[in-house]
Amino acid sequence: MSPPAHDLIKLAMVIRRDRELLLSQWRHQVRALPSARHLDAPTLNDHIPDLLDELADAIEARSDETIAEAHRAGTPTEHGWQRLKDGFNITEVVAEYNILRGCVHDLATAEGLNLQGKAFHILNLVLDGAIGVAVETFATQRALDVQARREEYLGFVAHDLRTPLNAIALAAKVLDLKPGQIGNAQSAHMIKTLQRNVLHLEALVGKVLEENDNLKTEVGLKLERRSLDLWPLVQALIQDLHPVAGTGSTLLTNEVPDDLVVFADASLLRRIFQNLIANAIVYTPRGEVRIGAQEHEADGTIECSVSDNGTGIPADLLNKVFEKGEGDADKQESSGLGLAIVKTFVEAHEGRVHAESEEGHGLTIRFTLPARAQASTPR
């Protein structure tokens, strides 16, 4: 048997014999990649052990005829999906395979084997083929995810257009009353309400146009956080939604402390409260909607709440209220998006949201926000 053939057999044997050591060295180096640091060993390994077996088989057979076909239908495809789920970027996907290439080289050198000729060719063919399939799958799935997020975001914006439109329409109806039936002070208030809601609509339409121009949702919601006073934000919303609440004689009460400051994206926070208050108004005719907040100094959060004394929600439906499409079949205006929007925007702030209700005794939605900028906040 010629030395090159002997070297190939020995290389395949060493890869199988020292597979766990090889994987351990590979994991140690891969953990330098930002997205790999938090992964446990089984998740990090994923299909790499199978890939090493495949490499050993290909080296032993000294044939590359079926490697490309095996990759196309094999584990690199699932690996691309898994790494997208793990939070890797495409550069990190390529890097982890190249780290494996280096580990195999180091192992061969330690055993006195020279990776040249056929062995070098097979090693590169196996790993480069895996890289190609994994990257293609990663990129395709990411593009599909971006498209889905974009469509979801535009659906959210379209849903949020309804509330200010309703407020404008109702305020316009009041102003359309015959002269003498409405006082100058109330007329001025309605005009200001119209102006504020028109500006809000312009901002939302601007977001839709901006979204069509560039896919900002490719990296998720981009927050523009700052410290802001919560009471004025809630009070302005109450004024804007007064025409909507007035049609059902619903009282809106701002119980937020006037000195409370939150660290949040003002636009998204406004939309969170707008959806919660508008939803409460629908289910609380001739009732009261209370908007409150309190600081929890122990964990540096602000807990906000919107409570009503309306119809409430049955216990078996309570855990589904934040799911998309779970609207009220009895309400024509209910699209099932309002509370899903709230959940998405709260979680974008690293907050939590939950519902409390007893059927026939109202509903309370509570959510948390950071009271101040955190050192670990990534955005």
C-alpha positions as a printed NumPy array, in Angstrom:
array([[  0.   ,   0.   ,   0.   ],
       [  1.418,   3.367,  -0.986],
       [  2.142,   5.988,   1.67 ],
       [ -0.53 ,   8.428,   0.384],
       [ -3.226,   5.744,   0.699],
       [ -1.963,   4.809,   4.152],
       [ -2.071,   8.449,   5.217],
       [ -5.678,   8.751,   4.036],
       [ -6.757,   5.693,   6.022],
       [ -4.893,   6.922,   9.106],
       [ -6.451,  10.384,   8.82 ],
       [ -9.952,   8.893,   8.66 ],
       [ -9.138,   6.673,  11.658],
       [ -7.786,   9.609,  13.69 ],
       [-10.865,  11.756,  12.929],
       [-13.132,   8.971,  14.223],
       [-10.933,   8.112,  17.214],
       [-10.47 ,  11.704,  18.394],
       [-13.867,  13.04 ,  17.334],
       [-14.859,  14.171,  20.828],
       [-11.527,  15.917,  21.365],
       [-11.851,  17.53 ,  17.959],
       [-15.361,  18.724,  18.815],
       [-14.2  ,  20.062,  22.179],
       [-11.414,  22.089,  20.568],
       [-13.802,  23.313,  17.883],
       [-16.425,  24.406,  20.448],
       [-13.792,  26.259,  22.463],
       [-12.834,  28.335,  19.415],
       [-16.38 ,  28.779,  18.098],
       [-17.5  ,  30.248,  21.431],
       [-15.457,  33.314,  20.523],
       [-18.241,  34.084,  18.015],
       [-20.753,  36.445,  19.721],
       [-23.84 ,  34.399,  18.822],
       [-22.289,  31.125,  20.049],
       [-21.398,  32.206,  23.578],
       [-24.755,  31.357,  25.152],
       [-25.304,  27.995,  23.399],
       [-24.96 ,  24.689,  25.226],
       [-22.784,  21.937,  23.751],
       [-25.562,  19.899,  22.022],
       [-27.004,  23.009,  20.354],
       [-23.571,  24.215,  19.315],
       [-22.604,  20.781,  17.94 ],
       [-25.796,  20.457,  15.884],
       [-24.776,  18.432,  12.771],
       [-20.996,  18.85 ,  13.106],
       [-20.46 ,  15.31 ,  14.575],
       [-22.287,  13.859,  11.549],
       [-20.21 ,  16.064,   9.262],
       [-16.998,  14.65 ,  10.762],
       [-18.287,  11.1  ,  10.146],
       [-19.101,  12.071,   6.581],
       [-15.607,  13.528,   6.171],
       [-14.   ,  10.327,   7.487],
       [-16.141,   8.226,   5.116],
       [-15.203,  10.392,   2.13 ],
       [-11.489,  10.234,   2.992],
       [-11.613,   6.44 ,   3.384],
       [-13.469,   5.988,   0.111],
       [-11.107,   8.447,  -1.598],
       [-14.059,   9.508,  -3.717],
       [-15.905,  12.79 ,  -4.038],
       [-18.588,  11.701,  -6.495],
       [-21.555,  11.895,  -4.1  ],
       [-20.45 ,  14.585,  -1.65 ],
       [-22.35 ,  17.441,  -3.309],
       [-25.546,  15.394,  -3.587],
       [-25.273,  14.304,   0.044],
       [-24.93 ,  17.917,   1.163],
       [-27.901,  19.031,  -0.894],
       [-30.26 ,  16.583,   0.825],
       [-28.471,  16.279,   4.153],
       [-27.756,  17.959,   7.447],
       [-26.192,  21.256,   6.259],
       [-29.664,  22.344,   5.131],
       [-31.134,  21.883,   8.608],
       [-27.979,  23.448,  10.071],
       [-28.617,  26.67 ,   8.138],
       [-32.131,  26.885,   9.61 ],
       [-30.855,  26.07 ,  13.103],
       [-28.148,  28.731,  13.041],
       [-30.672,  31.363,  11.959],
       [-32.788,  30.329,  14.944],
       [-29.685,  30.477,  17.166],
       [-29.134,  34.115,  16.17 ],
       [-26.015,  33.64 ,  14.031],
       [-25.24 ,  36.019,  11.191],
       [-24.045,  34.672,   7.871],
       [-20.389,  35.482,   8.61 ],
       [-20.524,  33.385,  11.776],
       [-21.995,  30.443,   9.861],
       [-19.035,  30.491,   7.472],
       [-16.571,  31.037,  10.329],
       [-17.618,  27.971,  12.329],
       [-16.933,  25.679,   9.341],
       [-13.564,  27.308,   8.733],
       [-12.71 ,  26.839,  12.417],
       [-13.51 ,  23.14 ,  11.976],
       [-11.19 ,  23.052,   8.956],
       [ -8.406,  24.478,  11.096],
       [ -9.048,  21.96 ,  13.894],
       [ -8.765,  19.054,  11.423],
       [ -5.511,  20.513,  10.117],
       [ -4.164,  20.802,  13.675],
       [ -5.144,  17.199,  14.449],
       [ -3.467,  15.91 ,  11.287],
       [ -0.287,  17.861,  12.071],
       [ -0.196,  16.485,  15.62 ],
       [ -0.348,  12.953,  14.139],
       [  2.453,  13.679,  11.667],
       [  0.066,  13.632,   8.684],
       [  0.527,  16.083,   5.831],
       [ -2.8  ,  17.296,   4.428],
       [ -1.911,  17.609,   0.777],
       [ -3.179,  16.182,  -2.462],
       [ -6.281,  13.974,  -2.275],
       [ -6.812,  14.423,   1.484],
       [ -6.656,  18.207,   1.151],
       [ -9.025,  18.102,  -1.819],
       [-11.621,  15.939,  -0.045],
       [-11.446,  17.985,   3.179],
       [-12.098,  21.219,   1.3  ],
       [-14.809,  19.679,  -0.875],
       [-16.72 ,  18.359,   2.145],
       [-16.456,  21.57 ,   4.189],
       [-16.928,  24.017,   1.304],
       [-19.955,  22.054,   0.15 ],
       [-21.431,  22.175,   3.648],
       [-20.757,  25.91 ,   3.842],
       [-22.485,  26.511,   0.519],
       [-25.649,  24.605,   1.426],
       [-25.857,  25.985,   4.985],
       [-25.347,  29.575,   3.811],
       [-27.892,  29.211,   0.997],
       [-30.491,  27.844,   3.397],
       [-29.658,  30.511,   6.007],
       [-30.001,  33.338,   3.474],
       [-33.232,  31.987,   1.976],
       [-34.911,  31.5  ,   5.346],
       [-33.753,  34.896,   6.563],
       [-35.253,  36.549,   3.472],
       [-38.557,  34.774,   4.144],
       [-38.455,  35.889,   7.793],
       [-37.767,  39.492,   6.764],
       [-40.717,  39.418,   4.374],
       [-42.997,  37.974,   7.067],
       [-41.908,  40.614,   9.616],
       [-42.402,  43.354,   7.053],
       [-45.921,  42.188,   6.262],
       [-46.681,  41.901,   9.98 ],
       [-45.332,  45.396,  10.657],
       [-47.403,  46.924,   7.866],
       [-50.444,  45.088,   9.245],
       [-49.748,  46.612,  12.656],
       [-49.51 ,  50.131,  11.202],
       [-52.689,  49.687,   9.173],
       [-54.491,  48.53 ,  12.324],
       [-53.22 ,  51.527,  14.289],
       [-54.608,  53.917,  11.677],
       [-58.152,  52.982,  12.701],
       [-58.198,  54.625,  16.13 ],
       [-57.148,  58.165,  15.101],
       [-59.411,  57.886,  12.045],
       [-62.36 ,  57.084,  14.304],
       [-61.483,  60.   ,  16.583],
       [-61.315,  62.367,  13.603],
       [-64.619,  61.123,  12.197],
       [-66.435,  61.478,  15.525],
       [-64.965,  64.913,  16.226],
       [-66.016,  66.023,  12.737],
       [-69.584,  64.856,  13.398],
       [-69.727,  66.971,  16.549],
       [-68.439,  70.024,  14.659],
       [-71.086,  69.413,  11.99 ],
       [-73.866,  70.181,  14.444],
       [-76.019,  73.233,  13.78 ],
       [-74.627,  76.575,  14.987],
       [-75.487,  77.27 ,  18.597],
       [-75.54 ,  73.615,  19.641],
       [-71.865,  73.588,  20.535],
       [-69.906,  76.121,  22.55 ],
       [-66.771,  77.897,  21.366],
       [-64.568,  76.181,  23.985],
       [-65.77 ,  72.718,  23.003],
       [-65.405,  73.587,  19.329],
       [-61.808,  74.686,  19.87 ],
       [-61.111,  71.466,  21.764],
       [-62.512,  69.372,  18.899],
       [-60.411,  71.247,  16.35 ],
       [-57.262,  70.614,  18.397],
       [-58.211,  66.944,  18.619],
       [-58.587,  66.83 ,  14.84 ],
       [-55.223,  68.484,  14.352],
       [-53.401,  66.116,  16.714],
       [-54.9  ,  63.02 ,  15.123],
       [-54.157,  64.257,  11.615],
       [-50.502,  64.725,  12.624],
       [-50.503,  61.234,  14.132],
       [-51.933,  59.799,  10.913],
       [-49.266,  61.595,   8.886],
       [-46.587,  60.019,  11.082],
       [-48.05 ,  56.523,  10.646],
       [-48.348,  56.95 ,   6.878],
       [-44.734,  58.155,   6.871],
       [-43.713,  54.923,   8.6  ],
       [-45.505,  52.88 ,   5.932],
       [-43.704,  54.768,   3.145],
       [-40.383,  54.426,   4.945],
       [-40.984,  50.701,   5.338],
       [-41.565,  50.367,   1.605],
       [-38.323,  52.204,   0.855],
       [-36.06 ,  50.082,   3.026],
       [-36.567,  46.928,   5.035],
       [-35.84 ,  48.209,   8.513],
       [-37.603,  45.189,   9.924],
       [-34.68 ,  43.056,   8.702],
       [-33.103,  43.636,  12.112],
       [-36.409,  43.785,  13.976],
       [-38.022,  46.847,  15.521],
       [-35.58 ,  49.727,  15.752],
       [-36.211,  51.52 ,  19.027],
       [-35.357,  55.169,  19.577],
       [-35.437,  55.251,  23.367],
       [-35.228,  58.253,  25.613],
       [-36.346,  59.259,  29.084],
       [-39.824,  60.766,  28.896],
       [-42.59 ,  61.881,  31.249],
       [-45.411,  59.357,  31.16 ],
       [-48.31 ,  61.456,  32.48 ],
       [-48.37 ,  63.972,  29.568],
       [-48.19 ,  61.169,  27.001],
       [-51.205,  59.42 ,  28.548],
       [-53.098,  62.694,  28.982],
       [-52.622,  63.624,  25.311],
       [-53.976,  60.22 ,  24.294],
       [-57.012,  60.667,  26.543],
       [-57.723,  63.993,  24.846],
       [-57.326,  62.439,  21.391],
       [-59.589,  59.476,  22.223],
       [-62.221,  61.57 ,  24.004],
       [-64.539,  61.659,  20.93 ],
       [-64.423,  57.845,  20.732],
       [-65.038,  57.421,  24.474],
       [-67.747,  60.067,  24.463],
       [-69.97 ,  58.115,  22.084],
       [-70.302,  55.396,  24.707],
       [-70.199,  57.73 ,  27.707],
       [-66.969,  56.063,  28.813],
       [-64.906,  57.955,  31.383],
       [-61.135,  57.95 ,  30.812],
       [-59.06 ,  58.57 ,  33.955],
       [-55.319,  59.257,  34.042],
       [-53.941,  57.895,  37.322],
       [-50.276,  58.023,  36.29 ],
       [-48.116,  59.945,  38.808],
       [-47.167,  63.252,  37.218],
       [-43.466,  62.832,  38.093],
       [-43.031,  59.315,  36.648],
       [-40.325,  58.939,  33.981],
       [-39.861,  55.923,  31.687],
       [-37.091,  54.974,  29.282],
       [-38.854,  54.011,  26.068],
       [-39.558,  54.698,  22.42 ],
       [-42.214,  57.434,  22.58 ],
       [-43.879,  56.45 ,  19.3  ],
       [-44.213,  52.756,  20.198],
       [-45.29 ,  53.569,  23.771],
       [-48.012,  55.826,  22.451],
       [-49.245,  53.005,  20.208],
       [-49.188,  50.544,  23.13 ],
       [-51.435,  52.775,  25.222],
       [-53.591,  53.744,  22.231],
       [-54.39 ,  50.095,  21.485],
       [-55.085,  49.252,  25.133],
       [-57.299,  52.299,  25.763],
       [-59.187,  51.939,  22.474],
       [-59.753,  48.239,  23.2  ],
       [-61.033,  49.056,  26.697],
       [-63.434,  51.706,  25.361],
       [-65.045,  49.153,  23.027],
       [-65.879,  46.855,  25.95 ],
       [-66.779,  49.522,  28.506],
       [-69.775,  51.567,  27.337],
       [-71.044,  53.811,  30.147],
       [-68.147,  52.63 ,  32.3  ],
       [-64.662,  53.771,  33.258],
       [-61.177,  53.134,  31.896],
       [-58.3  ,  53.855,  34.274],
       [-54.696,  54.257,  33.136],
       [-52.093,  53.86 ,  35.876],
       [-48.401,  53.223,  36.481],
       [-46.016,  52.662,  39.364],
       [-42.265,  52.253,  39.75 ],
       [-40.673,  49.097,  41.109],
       [-37.296,  50.305,  42.337],
       [-36.071,  46.787,  43.175],
       [-35.789,  45.752,  39.516],
       [-35.722,  49.211,  37.907],
       [-39.006,  48.833,  36.026],
       [-42.228,  50.766,  35.605],
       [-45.427,  48.718,  35.666],
       [-48.15 ,  50.302,  33.556],
       [-51.793,  49.251,  33.543],
       [-55.024,  49.911,  31.677],
       [-58.116,  48.731,  33.576],
       [-61.791,  48.815,  32.76 ],
       [-65.006,  47.715,  34.441],
       [-66.489,  46.288,  31.274],
       [-67.531,  42.807,  30.195],
       [-64.228,  41.085,  30.97 ],
       [-62.847,  37.933,  29.366],
       [-63.683,  34.275,  30.11 ],
       [-60.905,  32.435,  31.944],
       [-60.41 ,  29.905,  29.123],
       [-59.653,  32.724,  26.641],
       [-57.445,  34.858,  28.87 ],
       [-54.158,  33.244,  27.814],
       [-54.985,  33.739,  24.109],
       [-55.753,  37.472,  24.043],
       [-52.268,  38.436,  22.841],
       [-52.248,  36.02 ,  19.905],
       [-52.713,  37.373,  16.387],
       [-56.09 ,  36.589,  14.905],
       [-57.763,  36.025,  18.287],
       [-60.296,  38.809,  17.797],
       [-63.817,  38.95 ,  19.167],
       [-66.188,  37.271,  16.723],
       [-69.042,  39.373,  18.132],
       [-67.26 ,  42.652,  17.359],
       [-67.016,  43.536,  13.669],
       [-64.197,  46.017,  14.364],
       [-62.111,  43.435,  16.213],
       [-59.247,  42.203,  14.002],
       [-57.329,  40.338,  16.682],
       [-54.294,  42.548,  16.096],
       [-54.561,  45.195,  18.828],
       [-53.253,  43.169,  21.762],
       [-50.781,  41.305,  19.521],
       [-49.305,  44.709,  18.668],
       [-49.093,  45.534,  22.363],
       [-47.227,  42.295,  23.108],
       [-44.775,  42.815,  20.243],
       [-43.956,  46.405,  21.237],
       [-43.672,  45.651,  24.961],
       [-41.322,  42.741,  24.341],
       [-39.237,  44.951,  22.038],
       [-38.569,  47.01 ,  25.187],
       [-37.535,  43.798,  27.028],
       [-40.776,  44.096,  29.004],
       [-43.531,  41.648,  29.924],
       [-47.292,  41.894,  29.454],
       [-50.175,  39.916,  30.942],
       [-53.934,  40.132,  31.337],
       [-56.094,  39.831,  34.462],
       [-59.848,  39.448,  34.203],
       [-62.977,  37.954,  35.6  ],
       [-65.879,  37.61 ,  33.204],
       [-68.405,  40.345,  33.851],
       [-66.019,  42.323,  36.064],
       [-63.666,  44.06 ,  33.661],
       [-60.157,  43.55 ,  32.326],
       [-56.722,  44.806,  33.386],
       [-53.688,  44.688,  31.116],
       [-50.349,  45.182,  32.871],
       [-46.98 ,  45.628,  31.189],
       [-43.485,  46.589,  32.289],
       [-40.982,  49.091,  30.917],
       [-37.477,  50.076,  32.025],
       [-37.413,  53.128,  34.292],
       [-34.017,  54.147,  32.973],
       [-31.328,  53.142,  30.514],
       [-29.666,  49.844,  31.434],
       [-25.972,  49.231,  30.889],
       [-26.785,  45.887,  29.215],
       [-29.435,  47.305,  26.9  ],
       [-28.344,  46.314,  23.356],
       [-30.262,  49.003,  21.512]])
